Amino acid sequence: MRSENVLEMQGICKAFPGVRALHNVDFALRKGDIHALMGENGAGKSTLIKVMTGVYEKDAGQIAIEGRPIHFRSPQDAQNIGIGTVYQEITLCPNLTVAENMFIGRGRYAFVQWKRMNAKATQLLASLGIPARPTQQLSSCSLAVQQMIAIARAIDMDCKILILDEPTSSLDEDEVKKLFALMRELKSRGVGIIFVTHFLDQVYEISDRITVLRNGELIGEYEVSSLPQFELVSKMMGKALGDVAKIRKHEPPAPVGSAPVFEGTALSSDAGVRPFNFTIQKGEVNGFTGLLGSGRSESVRAIFAADKVTGGEVKINGKKVKIRAPLDAMKQGIGYLPEDRKGDGIIADLSVRDNIILATQVMKGFFRPLSRKQAEEFADEYIKSLNIKTPSTNTPIKSLSGGNQQKVILARWLLTHPEYLILDEPTRGIDVGTKVEIQKLVLKLAEDGVSVTFISSEIEEMLRTCSRLIVMKDRQIVGELSGMNLTQSDVMHAIARGGV
Amino acid sequence: MVRAKAHGSHLFLPLSVLALLIVINLIKGADYFSITVINGALYGNIPNILFGASELVILAIGMTLVTASSRGQDISVGVAGAITSAVFVQVLQNSGDITWLTIAASFLVSCVVGIGIGAFNGSLVSIFRVQPMVATLILFTAGRSIAFMIDGKLSPVLANNLTSQIGGVMPGVPIQTPIILTVVFIVLVAVFLKTTNLKLYSESVGINEKAARLNGIDPAKIKFLTYMILGVCSAVAGFIAVTKAGRHDSVNLLKFVEMDAILAVAIGGNALSGGKFSISGSIIGAYTIEVLNRTFLRLEVGTETIKAFKAVFIIILMVVASPVVREYATKALRRIRSGANSGTMPKTGAPDAAAVSGPEAVAKKEV
């Protein structure tokens, strides 16, 4: 039994200033197993992974690979011993080619053998069915393809252990299938795979075993077949889960004769979205749906003028206004939580406090800084009301977990008291509990009269919150769905047909 | 380069270096802090340092802002000071009588020129997205020739009582004027930072330009603004330098000061790759450089060889302050501590432990 374990960790402890990230955690991975690592935000999944890949040094505990005790001094050590990792956020170099990204830093020779490298890359890409050319610049690939290239890079390192941290969060269904096929292939070769995801269905589709963490402690290790989904969720959350069921979306507000909060005609931007019309009523929750790359993000970016607006007319509460830059939109009471949290959302080195007050401060103006006391009060208020887990208001936002970072960005926009809030994938890569919190928050906002546009790649989430869905395909709006009893298959059919 | 972990810890490096240098100076001679009064003004090592570092301190302030917002450095600050001070001298000498009023007017004109220079560099960086060092290389190359052309002849002389009071001592004031001007400038900057959002905006732009834009900040405007502020800093530094010297030498005025200004920013614990910054760190950094220069003089290092010694000192400083060494040091410290604990434990704890566990062990055996 013991010799089967390719990786064994015992009594792992790790603390950061003010936070106890891991406490006495055991973890074992068997050869040829797909092992799901589950837990909420800040449960310690990412920390555990970073300990086993040598990014963090453990404070206490033992790690053994194939029965031999190991002490990693650097990520390079872990790589050399055969641990391949694909992180949640893509960590490749966008300005290098696909092939360079796959083989960079791994050559045995002082000089790069371009021909051989490109040939090898072509072969590997073809065998994995990744639609990219080796000589293509990475930044010209879609997010999904970039993710698959990161996986290809990890796989090629002859690894014994492959760690996939949220690999599917930016993949569409087809790509997930391909990835799973790949995982099964590796499994049959005896690779142990650690799979971290927030998609429960995916866990049950592919994993053999599940380890659950909560608040940095081990809750238990289970066979997938002996742990029903519902129990898994309650173990992760530490309480029985009736919350999701309780979420009930509102009836779409009846147009009361007043003009819509936002009315756009023939909007377009230089990001390549076709001119479209869009309206949203006071207190309405609607959503853009469609496959990845269908233009849903580009559309909401055009509304907020996040990309350069190239045409169209906007009316706010019936009054014609010009929105040329994000600040114009903010002044009209529009808030925008971007899809790419790391790249467009957080100001990584700044404190939680500064990140929360940023938008409000900018709207107030360059010459009218908030007093320190006022800023602290604002930050404290939202840390409390959104239950943001942070050691202090002064902590740099980058040291928070993904879900808590997202809450800070939400707090930033709530503090501006928007009339219309655009949330682009607010629940991506965060845990079930926080997802539910965010969905509830959206409905609460709508009750208070705020209009919300909610985008999520999980159709179910949108069905739970949105009273109207705008269907997009190939960068244009192809239809609209509304009604209280929409089902997932209605939406899928609409997307597939390219119309309603 | 150095991340501030807790409030104020970013000042640890510059302050400890400063302390070290002062200790070295005190070992060399206990009279280091002695101050003498000559003609009603204070002289001595400390006043000399404050006097000598004036221009550098002012430039380091501007350099910090530019570094934070544009993630790069302006290497034309010394040259810019040479140009603005040339303008100052020309305007002053062509305005007839030299009075406080004409000096003030000429200084303001030179400030406008400084802002113009900042706008030139700033537009290259923010609008045309040229790398800051490359953008400012243009003026760095051409600047001294421009200053020479403005001068019209070799080194125009500022022979009058008023400007020498600005560069030296005012009657009845015990502290040299450049020191006072520097303090006034620092206070003005502090007030400006307190009453505006310059810090929050420029840090945001330096850390994540895209996110800053989506929060309504115009990154180009902020970068442009910091370059214009640095332009003003150059004009003030040029003004002090030329009044100190009493003549405008377009070749040697503020020579090599740009590298010291960048160094001051780095010693101050600021990342040269932009983002979060500490102006107080840079100010201490600038004074530290001046102390360093004068320490070598005091240790009777030859003036020709000072630069080599300075370089060695800076290399040591930067290596000691590097994240690599810091991490190693904290680990080593932890190991020593835990080693000391386990080393002393058996001596004091062993007899007791044996006494306690002894009978139990025996009892177990019997069972």
Interface residues (C-beta under 8 A of the other chain):
Chain A: P17 F304 A306 A325 P326 L327 M330 Y336 P338 G343 D344 G345 I346 I347 A348 D349 L350 D354 L358 A359 Q361 V362 M363 G365 F366 F367 R368 P369 N394 R412
Chain B: K5 H7 K194 T195 T196 N197 L198 L200 Y201 E203 S204 I207 N208 K210 A211 A212 R213 L214 N215 G216 I217 D218 G275 K276
